[in-house]
Amino acid sequence: MTRSRRWLFAVVSVVMFGLLVNTGCKKSKGDPFPASGTVAGWEKSSDTRVFAAKDLWQYIDGDSEQYIQAGVVSTSTSDYKYQGKLEAVVDVYTMGAPDGARTILQKGQTKDSKSVKVGDEGLQFAQSVNFRKGRYLVRIVAYESSATTPEALLALANGVEANL
Amino acid sequence: MSSRRDFLKEAATGAVILGAQGKLGIAALAGKGADKGKSKVVIARDPALHGADGKLDEKRVGELLDRAIASYTGRTKPADAWKHIVAKGGGQDKVIGLKTNGLGGKGISTHAVLVFAIAERLQQAGVKPGNILVWDRNERDLKACGLAINMDPSRMRCFGSDVSGFEDQVETFGSSKARFSKILTRECAMVINVPILKDHSMSGVTFAMKNMYGVVERPMDLHATGCNPGVADLNAFPVIREKIKITIGDAMSSVYEGGPMFRPEYLWYPNSLIVGEDRVAIDQTAWGILEKKRAEMGLKTLDAAGRPPRYIATAADSAHGLGINDPGRIKVVEV
């Protein structure tokens, strides 16, 4: 390979890499699950479990079908605790494309849901926050309801969103 | 405690019946009148079971269970009723399984307090603690119910099919294939089914029969076409048909939409236990309860939502013969 060809190869490689990073192959910033203490009051109380689309039934049984139809690629989940009391679970569904995340989120919209500013679109209920960002769909569910639950869940949602 | 009064009232009105129960005939029987040939389902309710804050008053669960079992068996003393159930199931020296359902996660799983109440009464009926085996798919599901793993045979045992493993043999019924948990095939002489009532995104309703998906290695293979005929086929396998003797269904809390996982936005408290031997009649009754709640909340019927629980009718057909789905032939007793 001549010197000019080597230069051309290097330039093309750098341009391609830049395109990949800034377009459809955009990667997440890594682990979406905030470490304990990252979000005030919240601790991560379990290991992260990851399910490929074909194994999602092991986690959510027949509910997996709607995610598969929407193009889920993988799902990761972890438990959390707020101030040592309130327990919650965070599910991060990585879809093939943003449309899949949008489809699932909109299916869960009810008259009781309130729009919240998290990610591209967010919905809050008394005991849960669901949002989408790009091809990610995040569902955060608390097992109890109290006056502080909605605010605490929203803070955790923002913590997850920052990692996506 | 109103069990004696209710029992006498039922007897007087013909609500204590003879009919198409399970093979054991645990239910109180009379054998006369319009109820002959009907399946009996008891719904025991306690409106004060959950407080305004949504907290379960666990102290009330045992009393509710006693009321349900007294009404179902016609035996007003819990010890007598449970001795009757145990005797019909093979005797005190046999291993009795309690099949729970923890798939939905902590917020919508069989309540541990109900499991403990059943286990306590089995012991009062002479069953050794180690002969009571609480089980589900795996450790996670059992923990979701609030149960702790225990392999010590001097105490009530509790572990999942992830520990026992599954039979190598693939069994076939109709178009359905399954490998069964060794807990079902090798450990338990009889099983008390302790499911929790939920909406289900594919099958419409998950309760008595659908809970059996937790006893096979690959339940996902049985989910096609709204779990029909999967649910019916599975319950028709001899090992399930014969070993599941009675269902004590947990309808203390439920989700009327968004199931089978925990969706707190759809959580509600029926505050009930639903008891019977005819698993088809139980699911038919549970379906009605779920539809009533959906209508109250302005939701479509399960049929209109595209997921009617067709497997219930399939389970009642002549090929399966698992029970009765005709509401006119189900005697629902509310106590």
Contacts between the chains, C-beta under 8 A, distances in Angstrom:
chain1	res1	chain2	res2	distance
A	57	B	219	7.0
A	57	B	220	3.8
A	57	B	223	7.5
A	60	B	103	7.8
A	60	B	260	7.5
A	60	B	261	5.4
A	61	B	103	5.3
A	61	B	213	7.1
A	61	B	219	6.8
A	61	B	220	7.8
A	61	B	223	8.0
A	61	B	260	5.4
A	61	B	261	8.0
A	62	B	200	6.1
A	62	B	201	5.9
A	62	B	202	4.0
A	62	B	203	6.6
A	62	B	220	7.8
A	62	B	223	4.9
A	62	B	227	6.9
A	62	B	260	6.5
A	63	B	201	5.1
A	63	B	202	7.9
A	63	B	259	7.6
A	63	B	260	5.9
A	63	B	261	5.3
A	64	B	220	7.4
A	65	B	201	6.9
A	65	B	202	5.8
A	65	B	223	6.8
A	66	B	201	5.9
A	87	B	106	6.7
A	89	B	105	6.4
A	89	B	106	7.9
A	108	B	258	7.3
A	108	B	265	8.0
A	110	B	265	6.3
A	112	B	265	6.0
A	113	B	265	7.4
A	125	B	264	6.6
A	125	B	265	4.3
A	126	B	264	6.8
A	126	B	265	7.3
A	127	B	264	3.5
A	127	B	265	7.2
A	128	B	263	7.5
A	128	B	264	5.7
A	128	B	265	6.4
A	141	B	105	7.8
A	141	B	107	7.2
A	141	B	262	6.0
A	141	B	263	7.6
A	141	B	264	6.3
A	142	B	264	7.1
A	143	B	106	5.1
A	143	B	107	4.7
A	143	B	262	7.5
A	143	B	264	7.9
A	144	B	54	7.7
A	145	B	54	6.5
A	145	B	264	7.1
